[in-house]
């Protein structure tokens, strides 16, 4: 390597560092080590993938904590725009399917799975579909009764029953006249058909009157926060058992139970309040029917008195 003498400034060749004699002037000089050239750092080698969970490599194993009884499970994800109330009613999903199948599925779910049915029905999905469902149920439920009336009239069975009642010695004269007038007003087949068809026509009016009484009772009991629409839906879809109106008592009793369950789930209230609503509404409806019956009886008695 080359070294420079600081005394004579001559450059000479040497193979080692340290104190040594300058070959030009003979003086002792200290030859220092030459400066080292910095080496550029090399990039690290690419990491070699290792199996997940291997010691010292990767994120390591995943540990699952046991569920706590004080923590509610996470709510499942729903697609955008999905109705949080539930999947809906088959009767309201008639597009692309048979009308009969939609009706039958709604009756089956409402009768045999009422909790899941009313939970998924939703309180604010319209009143037209439940009204149409209830009207169709009323029409289909009245057909067997109408057929039975026509059968009795055609075979003379009704006349025999009436004659038996009129010949009873315990029947007083006013009751005899009233029974005769009532029977004569509806003994014909045309009269039975006309009465049934008239009920079909007036059903929507009676339905909304009943729904109004039911909702007023719900508001009084603090169980009407979801609005009139929820009450109409509970009343309409709770009519499913009335398809068997020809069977005495049982369909009406079960329909009352379904109305209570419908109010509970659609109005987001408790079982106790829903039961109180039904009792209050039943009392109001009974009072209304008693008033109508008294007016009808009074009108019939007046007609009989005028006939004399």
C-alpha positions in Angstrom: 0.0 0.0 0.0 1.1 3.6 -0.5 2.1 5.8 2.5 3.2 9.4 2.7 5.9 10.7 5.0 4.7 13.8 6.9 8.3 15.1 7.2 9.6 14.9 3.6 6.2 14.4 1.9 7.6 11.6 -0.2 5.4 8.6 -1.0 6.7 5.1 -0.5 5.5 1.6 -0.6 5.0 -0.5 2.6 3.3 -3.7 3.4 2.4 -3.0 7.0 1.2 -0.2 9.3 2.6 1.3 12.5 6.0 3.0 13.3 8.7 2.5 10.6 11.5 4.4 8.9 10.9 6.5 5.8 13.2 5.2 3.0 13.7 8.7 1.7 14.6 10.8 4.8 15.3 7.9 7.3 12.9 9.5 9.9 10.5 7.3 11.9 6.9 7.8 10.8 3.7 6.2 11.9 1.8 4.7 9.1 -1.9 4.6 9.9 -4.4 2.1 8.7 -6.2 3.1 5.5 -9.9 4.1 5.9 -12.3 1.3 5.2 -14.9 1.7 2.4 -18.4 1.4 3.8 -20.3 -1.6 2.5 -23.9 -1.0 1.3 -26.4 -3.1 3.4 -27.8 -6.1 1.7 -31.6 -6.6 1.5 -32.8 -9.3 3.8 -33.6 -12.6 2.2 -37.3 -13.4 1.5 -39.1 -15.0 4.3 -39.9 -18.6 4.0 -43.5 -19.4 4.8 -43.8 -21.7 7.8 -46.8 -23.8 8.9 -49.4 -21.8 10.9 -49.0 -22.3 14.6 -45.3 -23.5 14.4 -43.2 -22.4 17.4 -41.6 -19.1 16.8 -43.3 -18.5 13.5 -46.6 -17.0 12.4 -49.5 -15.8 14.5 -49.6 -18.9 16.6 -52.6 -20.9 17.6 -56.1 -19.3 18.1 -57.8 -19.8 21.5 -61.6 -19.6 21.8 -63.0 -18.3 25.0 -66.0 -20.0 26.4 -69.3 -18.2 26.0 -70.5 -16.2 29.0 -74.1 -16.6 30.2 -74.1 -12.8 30.7 -73.3 -11.9 27.1 -75.9 -12.0 24.4 -74.9 -13.8 21.2 -74.0 -11.6 18.2 -76.9 -10.8 15.9 -76.6 -12.6 12.6 -75.9 -10.5 9.6 -78.9 -9.6 7.4 -78.7 -8.7 3.7 -79.3 -5.0 2.9 -83.0 -4.1 2.8 -84.1 -7.3 4.7 -87.1 -6.9 6.9 -85.9 -7.3 10.5 -89.4 -8.5 11.6 -89.1 -11.9 9.8 -89.6 -13.8 6.6 -93.2 -12.6 6.1 -96.6 -14.3 5.5 -97.1 -16.8 2.6 -100.3 -15.1 1.7 -98.4 -11.9 1.0 -96.0 -13.7 -1.2 -98.5 -14.9 -3.8 -96.5 -13.7 -6.8 -95.1 -16.6 -8.7 -97.0 -19.3 -6.7 -100.4 -20.8 -6.5 -103.1 -18.9 -4.7 -104.4 -22.1 -3.1 -100.9 -23.0 -1.9 -100.3 -19.5 -0.5 -103.7 -19.6 1.4 -103.2 -23.2 2.7 -99.6 -22.5 3.9 -100.8 -19.4 5.7 -103.6 -21.3 7.5 -101.2 -24.1 8.4 -98.6 -21.8 9.8 -101.1 -19.6 11.6 -102.9 -22.5 13.2 -100.0 -24.9 14.0 -97.0 -22.5 14.4 -98.6 -19.2 15.7 -95.6 -17.9 17.6 -93.2 -18.1 14.6 -96.0 -17.0 12.2 -96.8 -13.8 14.1 -93.2 -13.1 14.9 -92.4 -13.1 11.2 -95.6 -11.3 10.1 -94.4 -7.8 10.8 -96.5 -5.0 12.2 -96.4 -2.6 9.3 -96.8 -4.5 6.0 -100.3 -3.3 4.9 -103.9 -4.1 5.8 -105.3 -5.2 2.4 -103.8 -8.7 2.5 -105.0 -9.6 6.0 -108.5 -8.2 5.2 -108.6 -10.3 2.0 -107.4 -13.3 3.9 -110.0 -12.9 6.6 -112.8 -12.3 4.0 -111.9 -15.4 2.1 -111.8 -17.4 5.3 -115.3 -16.1 6.2 -116.6 -17.0 2.8 -115.1 -20.5 2.8 -116.2 -21.1 6.4 -119.8 -20.1 5.7 -120.2 -22.4 2.7 -120.7 -25.7 4.7 -123.2 -24.0 6.9 -125.1 -22.7 3.9 -125.1 -26.2 2.3 -126.4 -27.7 5.6 -129.2 -25.1 5.6 -130.2 -25.8 2.0 -130.1 -29.6 2.7 -132.4 -29.2 5.7 -134.8 -27.1 3.8 -134.8 -29.4 0.8 -135.6 -32.4 3.0 -138.2 -30.7 5.1 -136.0 -31.2 8.3 -136.2 -27.5 9.2 -140.0 -27.5 9.0 -140.2 -30.6 11.3 -137.9 -28.9 13.9 -140.0 -25.7 13.7 -143.3 -27.6 14.1 -141.9 -29.5 17.1 -140.9 -26.2 18.8 -144.3 -24.6 18.0 -146.2 -27.6 19.3 -144.4 -27.4 22.7 -146.9 -26.7 25.5 -144.3 -24.7 27.4 -143.9 -22.1 24.6 -145.8 -18.9 25.4 -147.8 -17.0 22.8 -145.4 -14.1 22.2 -142.5 -16.4 21.7 -144.6 -18.5 19.4 -145.4 -15.5 17.2 -141.8 -14.3 17.2 -140.5 -17.7 16.2 -143.1 -18.0 13.4 -142.2 -14.6 12.0 -138.5 -15.3 12.1 -138.8 -18.7 10.5 -141.1 -17.3 7.7 -138.6 -14.6 6.9 -135.9 -17.1 6.1 -137.4 -20.5 5.3 -136.8 -20.3 1.5 -133.5 -21.3 -0.1 -133.3 -17.9 -1.6 -133.6 -16.3 1.8 -130.7 -18.4 3.1 -128.5 -17.6 0.1 -129.4 -13.9 0.4 -128.5 -13.8 4.1 -125.1 -15.5 3.4 -124.3 -13.2 0.5 -125.3 -10.2 2.5 -122.9 -11.3 5.2 -120.1 -11.6 2.6 -120.8 -8.0 1.4 -120.9 -6.5 4.9 -117.9 -8.4 6.2 -115.3 -5.7 5.5 -117.4 -3.2 7.4 -117.8 -5.5 10.4 -114.1 -6.4 10.2 -112.9 -2.8 10.5 -115.5 -2.0 13.2 -114.2 -4.9 15.2 -110.6 -3.9 14.5 -111.4 -0.4 15.7 -112.9 -1.6 19.0 -109.9 -3.9 19.5 -107.4 -1.1 18.8 -109.2 1.3 21.2 -109.0 -1.4 23.8 -105.3 -1.8 23.1 -104.7 2.0 23.4 -106.5 2.0 26.7 -104.3 -0.9 28.0 -101.1 0.7 26.7 -100.7 -2.1 24.1 -101.2 -0.2 20.8 -97.8 1.4 20.3 -97.3 -0.2 16.9 -100.4 1.5 15.5 -103.8 0.4 14.0 -102.1 -1.5 11.2 -100.6 -4.0 13.6 -104.0 -4.6 15.2 -105.6 -5.2 11.8 -103.0 -7.7 10.9 -103.4 -9.6 14.1 -107.1 -9.7 13.7 -107.0 -10.7 10.0 -104.5 -13.5 10.2 -106.0 -14.7 13.5 -109.2 -15.6 11.7 -107.6 -18.8 10.2 -109.5 -21.2 12.6 -112.8 -19.7 11.5 -112.4 -21.8 8.3 -114.2 -24.5 10.3 -117.1 -22.3 11.5 -119.4 -25.3 11.0 -117.8 -26.9 14.1 -119.4 -25.3 17.2 -117.3 -23.2 19.7 -113.8 -24.6 19.1 -112.8 -22.5 16.1 -114.0 -19.3 17.7 -112.2 -20.1 20.9 -108.9 -20.8 19.1 -109.3 -17.7 17.0 -109.5 -15.7 20.2 -106.3 -17.3 21.4 -104.6 -16.4 18.1 -105.8 -12.8 18.2 -104.2 -12.5 21.6 -100.9 -14.0 20.3 -101.1 -11.7 17.3 -101.5 -8.6 19.5 -98.6 -9.8 21.7 -96.1 -10.2 18.9 -97.3 -7.5 16.5 -97.9 -4.8 19.1 -94.7 -5.8 21.0 -96.6 -6.1 24.3 -96.9 -8.7 27.1 -99.2 -11.7 27.3 -101.1 -10.0 30.2 -101.8 -6.8 28.4 -102.9 -8.7 25.3 -105.3 -10.8 27.4 -106.7 -7.6 29.0 -107.2 -6.1 25.6 -109.3 -9.1 24.4 -111.4 -9.1 27.6 -112.1 -5.3 27.3 -112.8 -5.6 23.5 -115.1 -8.6 24.2 -117.1 -6.6 26.7 -117.4 -3.7 24.3 -118.5 -6.0 21.4 -121.0 -7.7 23.7 -122.5 -4.4 24.7 -122.8 -3.4 21.0 -124.4 -6.7 20.0 -126.8 -6.5 23.0 -127.9 -3.1 21.8 -128.4 -4.3 18.2 -130.3 -7.3 19.4 -132.6 -5.2 21.6 -133.3 -3.0 18.6 -134.0 -6.0 16.4 -136.3 -7.6 18.9 -138.2 -4.3 19.5 -138.6 -3.9 15.7 -139.9 -7.5 15.4 -142.4 -7.0 18.2 -143.6 -3.8 16.6 -144.1 -5.6 13.3 -146.0 -8.3 15.0 -148.2 -5.9 16.9 -148.9 -4.0 13.6 -149.8 -7.2 11.9 -152.6 -7.7 14.4 
